[in-house]
Amino acid sequence: MIYDAKVTLNFNYYNRLGTVYPVWTGIGAVGAVLVGIFFFNEPATFWRIFFITTLILSIIGLKVLG
């Protein structure tokens, strides 16, 4: 647990808040949707997968270009 806090603080130290907040929020959103699909049998429709993919690509774009 201490290691996780250290990694998070280190990550936040080297990145801007405008990039860090959307990245962590996006990771949480993607994780919540994937848990819903895999563990709670929520539908994995084309549009749902499309927008999750778009969100992942946006997170990568923020990290690479931010």
Secondary structure as the mmCIF struct_conf table of DSSP 4:
data_model
#
loop_
_struct_conf.conf_type_id
_struct_conf.id
_struct_conf.beg_label_comp_id
_struct_conf.beg_label_asym_id
_struct_conf.beg_label_seq_id
_struct_conf.end_label_comp_id
_struct_conf.end_label_asym_id
_struct_conf.end_label_seq_id
HELX_RH_AL_P HELX_RH_AL_P1 ILE A 2 TYR A 14
BEND BEND1 ASN A 15 ASN A 15
HELX_RH_AL_P HELX_RH_AL_P2 LEU A 17 PHE A 39
BEND BEND2 PHE A 40 PHE A 40
HELX_RH_AL_P HELX_RH_AL_P3 PHE A 46 LEU A 65
#
